[in-house]
Amino acid sequence: MVTAFVLCGVSPGTERAVLQKLQRISQEAHIIYGQYDLIAKISVDRCEDLEAFISKLRDIKEIQNTHTWITMD
């Protein structure tokens, strides 16, 4: 099992719309404050599935950048 947290920077004013999209494709998603605007949690069986999830994120036009943290437990 691979669990990752993905931090997302989005276009100003699109946080709520992107949050709704993330809630449909991830297990958990939240608006956060700081350098990034949103965080999403995903757990998948294989690294290839994580790659597919990241590709889905990159298809969301309002997401400007991402930073992925993969857990080690």
C-alpha positions as CSV (number, residue, x, y, z in Angstrom):
1,M,0.0,0.0,0.0
2,V,1.3,3.4,-1.0
3,T,-0.1,6.5,0.9
4,A,0.8,10.0,-0.3
5,F,-0.2,13.5,0.6
6,V,-0.3,15.9,-2.4
7,L,0.0,19.7,-1.8
8,C,-1.6,21.8,-4.5
9,G,-1.1,25.4,-5.5
10,V,-4.1,26.7,-7.4
11,S,-5.2,29.8,-9.3
12,P,-6.4,32.5,-6.9
13,G,-10.1,32.2,-6.1
14,T,-10.5,28.6,-7.3
15,E,-9.8,26.9,-4.0
16,R,-13.4,25.7,-3.4
17,A,-14.0,24.5,-6.9
18,V,-10.7,22.5,-6.9
19,L,-11.5,21.2,-3.5
20,Q,-14.8,19.7,-4.8
21,K,-12.9,18.0,-7.7
22,L,-10.3,16.6,-5.3
23,Q,-12.9,15.3,-3.0
24,R,-14.3,13.2,-5.9
25,I,-10.9,11.6,-6.7
26,S,-9.1,11.3,-3.4
27,Q,-9.9,9.8,0.0
28,E,-9.5,13.1,1.8
29,A,-9.0,16.8,0.7
30,H,-8.8,20.1,2.6
31,I,-8.1,23.7,2.0
32,I,-5.0,24.8,3.8
33,Y,-3.2,28.0,4.5
34,G,0.4,28.7,3.7
35,Q,2.6,28.1,0.7
36,Y,0.0,25.7,-0.8
37,D,-3.7,26.0,-1.1
38,L,-5.0,22.4,-0.8
39,I,-3.9,19.0,0.4
40,A,-5.2,15.7,-0.8
41,K,-4.6,12.2,0.7
42,I,-4.5,9.1,-1.6
43,S,-3.8,5.5,-0.7
44,V,-3.2,3.1,-3.6
45,D,-1.9,-0.4,-4.1
46,R,0.9,0.4,-6.5
47,C,3.2,3.3,-7.4
48,E,1.7,3.2,-10.9
49,D,-1.7,4.0,-9.4
50,L,-0.2,7.0,-7.6
51,E,1.2,8.1,-10.9
52,A,-2.2,7.9,-12.5
53,F,-3.7,10.0,-9.7
54,I,-1.0,12.7,-10.1
55,S,-1.9,12.7,-13.9
56,K,-5.5,13.3,-13.0
57,L,-4.5,16.2,-10.8
58,R,-2.4,17.7,-13.6
59,D,-5.6,17.6,-15.8
60,I,-7.3,20.0,-13.4
61,K,-6.5,23.4,-15.2
62,E,-6.7,25.4,-12.0
63,I,-3.9,23.5,-10.3
64,Q,-0.7,25.4,-11.0
65,N,1.8,23.2,-9.1
66,T,2.0,20.2,-6.8
67,H,4.3,18.7,-4.2
68,T,3.9,15.0,-3.3
69,W,4.9,13.5,0.1
70,I,5.0,9.7,0.1
71,T,4.7,8.1,3.5
72,M,7.1,5.4,4.7
73,D,4.9,3.4,7.1
